[in-house]
């Protein structure tokens, strides 16, 4: 057989799996999916995953679902567990978790689906009791602040990743979460250098927070989003699963605001758009509260958020 024919056969044999993610993204990006009946949605999933081994496509499906919009995620949570049961994929999914082949960010979604399908997930939940929390920091001044939380990103605790939140104390934010950044996997030392020490080099000194303290500060800001009628940033909505697992699971303090996964889902689709408010500030002007309580409109972006 010629090398050209061998190469052609090799590419062909892998093409279904290579094409799976873009096909899933195309399916899950259609908002019509949120109103599809169960049989039609299951048929779509069958068509997309046809001919693939569940051990290959389930991790990709989980990751794709994590990036779907909140209404579509809710519809998937209602339909996928039954689909997994009918197709005989439940044991495959549990095995993938036991073999550490599901990334930490998607394991909460696995527990949700297995539990909804009637599977005893107590053992999986017990495994998740050990906190993934690594370290956290916060810096604020009279105008803005940043909260950084890092968690372990692998079973062996050799890598961390996390979340950085930008808080604004000026109107109309009043302490709400204005923006966020997903912090990619790094070694612990490199993460601190890249994501924390960068603020120190700008003349700021983030203070270290314990697990319960960072949860309280994050939920205080999210509660302000709720009070001010400001929707969560889209990038934060996209990581609902990791946020629930690594932040909402942290211990409470007596003054920690009540903020549940249901509240997160509600604030993901209601309120004024963060992106539209930020666009107004960048193109028209930003409201700044002076020491005497008066407000001033500042043209442009006085805080250099382009560097964020």
Order of alpha helices (4+ residues) and beta strands (2+ residues): alpha-alpha-alpha-alpha-alpha-alpha-alpha-beta-beta-beta-beta-alpha-alpha-beta-alpha-alpha-alpha-alpha-alpha-beta-beta
